[in-house]
Amino acid sequence: MADNNDIKNFNSDAFASDLSSQARQVVPSDISKNEVDFIVDIIYRFCKMAGDALVGEENSKLNSNSASLVVQFIGEWIFHKSIDVIRAGIANDLREGILQKVAFTVFEIAKKAIESDIPQDQLIALVEVQVKKSFEKAIAELEQKGVLSEELAKNTLSQSNIDNMAVEQAADDVKMQTECMSDDKIVKLASLAVLIKSFPSEKIKNIVQGFNKPEKDVLLKYLKIPDLEEKMDLDATIKCFEDLKTVLPETIVISYDRAYKKLYKIVKNSSKEQISTIIDNERPAIKEFVSSCYTQKRKKLPAYIADAVSKYIEENVS
């Protein structure tokens, strides 16, 4: 029987066509039709080229699924960075060279990471870091050659379509989360986000942890919107600051013993297989802490970490 996951069965042309078609549907409205055609074309060409290279490689460690992941990474990053160079006003004859360096970086990093069995969340973060470095280097080289002015180079590096989309998605998520909440509570949570967004991260974390899950999710989404205070009604915000005590949770003293007892109860009432699955990718100290509920030989952790772990297990036990 043929192995459908064999890399030789990866259809680079069809996959590249599908990615470029998807890209056409989500190009931001400020991009002109000619520029949309440029984006779609370059995604297709770079993705097909990468797919062909993967399929043609001798003794490849990749299969059809992992090859599609590499190519998808290329398509997504070429989409975002092509929009960035277009919005910055980079000349047509310079764009492809910049994007080619980005595509090559993604190809090399993603391929090596997958071959090394790096977890996908780490792979995503690694690719993003390397794309940023590659893009900055490509722009710097053009500036050093005198092809780009300092102002244009700076403007180009300030563009970030992926961040813009993340903010828009956060706003959409907030809208969905808030549909079942009263207007009064929504405004109070948004006002709280405005109030605490400049606090130290640990303090923000402690405040957020005191809310129940729906309110916590909404508050976190609002905290991700950079210009939230500009979108809020000033009078309503001031009033909410005065009334915040009605929405702020009571102060909770975090204690290791309380966290352990809570975790012990959850673990004892859940299957060992389920708990093992939840903590499978966690750090050794976290695994030891959770597993100690079976042996009753407590693994010591800082109280706030023990509390966070017990809440995490609670939220993930179905």
N, C-alpha and C positions, 0 to 999 in steps of 0.2 A: 504494500500500500504506500502511495506517495505521501511524503511528509509535507503538509501544507505550510509548516513553519520553517522549512528549509529556505535559506536566504536566496537561493536561486529562483524561488517562487515569488520573490518580492517584485512587484510591477512598479518600477520607479516612475514610468510615464503616467500611469493612471493615478498614482498617489500624488505626484506633483500637480497634476491637473486638478485633483480634488482640493488640495490645499489652496491653490491659486483661486479656484472658484469660491471657496469659503471666504478668502480674504476680500474678494470683490464685494461681498455682502456686508462687510463690517468696516469698510474704510470710512473714516470720519467725514462728515458732510462738508467740511471746509476744503477738502482736497478736490481739485478739478478733475474732469473726466480724463484728460490726457495724462494727468499724474496717476490716476487710478489705473489706467492701462499700463503705465510704467511699473507700478507696484506689482500688479498681477503677473506681468511678463517676467520680471526679475525673480519673483518667488518661484514661478514655474521652472525657469532655466536653472537656477541655483539648486533647487530641490531635485530636479531630474539628474543634474550632474552629480550631485552627492549620492543619490540612489544608485546610479550606474557604477560609481566608483566602489561602493560597498558590495554590490553584487559581483563585480569583477575581481574583487580582491582574493588572492590565493590564500587558502587555509584560514579563512575568516572565522573569528570566534563568535560572530553575531548570527542571529537568525532573522527570519522575516519580521518578527515583532520588534526586535531591538533595532533593526535597520529603519523601520518606520518611525521609531521614537527619535533617532538621530535626525532623520529628515524633517520630522515635525518640528523639532527644536529650531532647525535652520529656517524653516518657513515662518515660524512665529517671530523670530528675532529679526529676520529680514523685513517682515511686515512692519514691526515697530520702528526699526532704525531707518527704513526708507521714508517713513512719515516724518521722522525727526529731521532728516537732511532736506526734505522738501519744505517743511515749515521754516527751517532756518534760512532757506534761500540759496542753498548750495547749487552751483551751476550743473547743468545736466551732464556735462562731460567728466565731472569729478565724482558723481554719485556712485557709479558702478564700482570704481576702484575701492572706495570706502566700504561699500557693502560686501564686496568680495572678501575683504580682510575679516569682516565680521563673520561671514559664512564659513570661511576656512577655520577660524577660531572655534566656532561652535562644532564644526565637524570633528576636529581633532580632540577637543576636550570631551565632548559627549561620547564619542566612540571609545576613547581610552577609559572613561569613567564606567561605562556600561561593561566593558570587558573586565574591569576590576570589581564588578558587582557592587558598586557604590549605591546605597539606597537612593531612591528617586528624589526624595525631598532634598537630600544633600547634593544630588546631581543638578537639580534645578538652580539651587543657590550658587553652586560652583560655576555653572555656565553663565549665569547673570553677572557674576563678578568679572569673569574673563572677557565677556562681551564689552563691558564697560571699559576695561583696560584697553582692549583692541580698538574700540571706537575712539577713545581719547588719543591713543597713539597715532591712529590714521589722521585725525584732525591736526594734531601737533606737527606731524611731518609736512602736511600741506602748508601750515602756517610758516614753518621754518624755511620752506622753499619759496615763500613769498606769494604763493598761489591764493591763500586765504588771508584776509586782514585779521588783525587781533580781535577786532569787534565781531566779525563774522564767526571766527573760531569760538569765541566765548558764547555767542548766541546759539551756535550749533550744540555745544556741550550742555547748554541749559535746557535743551529740549528733552522731553521724556514722555513719549506717547504711552508707554507701558504704565507709568505712574499716573498719568491722566485717566487711563482706563480703570485703574485700580480705585481711584477716587470716585469715579462715576459708578463703579460697581458697588462701592461701599454705600453710596447714596441710595442706590436702588435697593440694596439689602436692608437699609434702614427703613425705607418706605414699606417693604414687605413685612418687616418685623413689627412695625408700628400700627399696622392695620387693625390689630385686635386690642390696641391700647387706647385709653382715653386721651383726648387732646391735651388735657392738663398734665398728665403724667409724661407725655412725650416732650412737652415744652420744658418740664422740670429736668428731665434727663438730659436734654440738649443744653440747657443752661448749666447744669452740673459739669458737662463736658467742657464748656467754655471756661468755667471756673478752675477746673483741675488740670487742664491740658498742659499747663506750664509747670506743674508740680514735678518733683523728682519721680522717676519711673517706679521706684519701689513703693512710694506713697500712693501713686495712681493705682498700682496693682492691688494694694491693700484695700483701697476704697471700692474698687470694682468687684473684688472677691466677696464683698458683703452683700451683694444683690443676688436675687434669684436669677435663674438662667435667662428668661426672656428679657428682663431689664438689663442684665449684664451684657447680653449680645447687642442690644440697642445702644447702650452707653459706649461700648467698644467701637461700634461703627461710627458714632458721632465723633469720637476722639480721632478718627482717621481722616476727617474732613478738615483740611488745613485752614480754610477761610470761613469756618463755621460762624464765628462771631459776627462776620459781615452779613450773614444771611439771617441772623436772628433779629427780631424786633427788640430795640433797646429797652423800651418801657416794660415789655413782658419779661425780658431777661432780668432786669433789676427787681421786679416783683418776685420772680422765682428765687432769686438769691435770698430774699427775705423769708421765703416760705420753704427753703430747701430742707429744713429740719423734718418736714413731713414726708420727704422722699428718701433722705439719707438713712441707711440702715443703722441699727444700734451698734455701738462699738463691741466688737467680738474679741475676746482675749484668746489668742492662738496658743494652744498648749499641745505639747507632744503627746501626752497621755490621752487627751481627748481625741486627737487625730488617730492615734493607734487603735483606740477602742472602736472608733467609727469604722476604720479599715478592717479590723478583725471581724466585726459583725457582717460587713459586706462580703468579705472573702469566704466566711463560713457558710453564708447563704447562697453562694454561687459555685458553679462547677469549677474544678481545678483547671480544666481545659480552657474554659472561657477566660479565667484570670491570666493564664499563661499566654494566651493570644494577645490580650490587651498590653501586657508588659514585655512582649517578645523583643521589641526594638529599643527598649529603655536601657539606660546606663546600669551597670552592675549594682551600684549602691541602691538604686530604686528597686531593682529586681529582688535584692536581698531583703529590703524593707518589707515589701509585699509578701514575699515567700516566708518571712519570719512568722507570719500569722499561722502557718501550718505547724511550725515547731515550737512556737511561743517563746523563742529565744530572740528577744527584740533587737532589731537593728537600729541603732541610734542615728537620727538625722536632725538637723535644725528644725525647730517647731514649725516654721512657716513652710518648709519644704514638705514635711510630713503631712501638714494640713492640705497643701496643694495636691499631693499624690492621692490622698484619700478622696478628695473631691473629684479628681480626674477618674479614678477607678469607679466611683459612684456614677458619674455621668456616662461612662462607657459600658457599664453592665446593663445588658438589655433585660 
